[in-house]
Structures are given as structure tokens and as C-alpha cells.
Amino acid sequence: MEMTDHQNKIEEILRELAELHARSARHLDELRALMAAAPSPTSGCACCGRFRGENHRPVADASALSVVWDGRRCYLGRTLLFRFFERLARRPNQYVTYERLLQDVWDGPRSNEAIRSVVRDLRRKLKSAGMGDLADAIDGSNRECYGLILDSRR
């Protein structure tokens, strides 16, 4: 049975997508290797090189889609995890309401469970990258709010 033009086009598109996927996977592997080989500061903050102190802040590095903190890097990719962390990091030591988070991160309404799920996954990813202290700084103790609480005196 001979394939129709429609079936041929589908097959062609599938082949192109498979090739694109393979190239993307190679690029991601190469990027991970480059990031792992990047020099990190031996002392002080990864974001500014200064010693940790009151002004020490984690960085949501949009160019590498990573969190940089205390000489470590955690790749999050173009995900809700990165967008969520980036939003909290804009105003550390301040709480952000669920409503504002849903507008800024999700661009609209979702369930509160969607927020809690992202927080759970983000904390897990940060801890696996050796950033347990930063994961613990994501505070949801205020009702329907989250904050990146870095100043323990608050």
C-alpha cells in the first residue's frame, strides 16, 4: 500500500522532530559539562564574591536558568521552579501572597496545591544541589504566602 502525501508529510515532520530532539539533548549535555567545569569562587558569595553577611543574596541567573548561592549552582531550566524562585528572590525577606504568585509565576489562576507542589519540588532540587540552607529559607509559615526569608532575625 502506497503512502499518501499526507502520510509522507507526517513521517517527514516526525523525522525532523527526532533529529531536533537529539541535537537538543547533545546541547544540554554540553551545557551541563560547561557549567560543571566553570570556576567557582573559593571564598565569599557566588553572586558578588564578598563574604556572607547581611547583604548576601542568592541569584536567579536567567542567562543560565540556575540559582547561584554560596559558591554552588543549581540548574532549574525554563520551569515553574525557576520562575517561582526568581519571583521570591526579587524581594527577599518579604512574603508574597498566593494571589500575587499566581499572577506573576503562572499568569493566572491555579489551585493552591499547584504552588505547594512547586515549592516541594524546588526545595528537593535545591537540597540535592547542596543548598539545603537556601531550601529551608523558602518559608510558607504565613497563611497563603511564601517568602525567601534569609534574615533569620525576622
N, C-alpha and C positions, 0 to 999 in steps of 0.2 A: 504494500500500500504506500503510495507516494504522499509525502508531507505537503501540506498546503503552504502558501506564502505566510499565512498567519502563524502556523506552527513553526515554520522556519525562523520567523522573526522572534518568537518566544525563545527558541533554542539559542539564537544569537545573543539575545539580551541576557539569558542565564549564563552563557559562557563569559560574557563581558563582566557581569557581576562577580563571578567566581574569580576571575583574574584580578579585579579591583580589590576584592576581599584579601586575596593572597598578598598583593602589594601592600595593602594597609597593614596587614599583620607583620610583614617584614619591617615596615617603617616603625611600627610600635615597638618591636623588639630592639631595633637600632636606637630608638629614642630612650628606651629604658636603660640600655647599656651606657649611653652617653650620660644620662642623669646619674647613674650609679658611679660613674668614673669622675664626675665633677668634683673638684676640690671643695671641701667644706672648711669653715673656719675652725681653728683648733681651740680658740677661746672666744668667749663673748657670744653675742646673739647672731644667728644666721641672717637676720634681716638687716642689721646695722653694724655688726662687728663689735659693739660695745658689750661690756659685762652686763649680765642680767641685773635689772633693777626695776624701779617703778615704771620707767618708760619702755620697758621691754614688751614688745608686741609680736604676736605671730603674724605671718604674712600669707595672704591668699594670693599666690603668684599666678595671675591669669595667663601669663605667657607660657607657663609650664603646666597649668591646671593642677597645681600642687599647693600643699600647705608647707610652709617653711617655719620651723620652730626649734630653737635651741640646738642648732647645728644639724638638724635632721630634716628630711624631706619626705612627704607622703603624697604620692601621686593619686589624685581622685578622678581625673579625667573630666570630660564635659558632662557632669552629672548633677543631680539634685544635691548630692552630698557637697560638692564644691560650691554650688550656688548658695546653699544654706550656710556653710561655714563663712563664705565671703560676706554674706549679709550680717552675720553676728560680729565678724571681725571689724566691720566698718565702725562700730561703736562698742568697743569692749567695755566691760563693767557696767553695761546698761542692759536692761531687759527689753525684749521685743515681743509684742503681743502676737498670738497666733494669727489674728486677722492681718496684721502687717506682714508677717512672714508669708502667709498665703498669697498676698498681693505681690510681694517682692520676689519670692522664690518660685512659686507655682503659677503666677499670673492669673489667679482666680481661685474659686472655692474648691476645697477638698475636705476630706474628713480630718479630724484631729489626729486620728490614727496615722494618717499619711505623714504628719510632722513627726510623731513619736517614732515611726519606723525609720525615717531618715536619720534622726538623732541616734537611734540604736546602731544603725549601720555605720554612721560616721564615727561614733565612739569606738566601735570594734576596729575599724580601719586605722584610726589614729593609734590605738593601743598596739596593734600589730606592727606599726612603724616605729615603735619605741617612744610614742608621745602620750603615754598614759596620763601624765600631769595635765596636758592640754585637753585630753578627752574628758578628764574629771572636771575641767573648768567650764564645760558646757552644762549650765545649771538650769534645770527646769523646776526648781522648787517653788517658784511663784506661779500661782494658778494661771494656766493658759498663756504662759510667757516662757521664753528661753533667753538666756544671755550667756555671753562668753565672759565669765567672771574671773579675771586674772588677779585682781587685787583682793587677797584673802581677808583683808580688814573690813571689807564691805559686808 
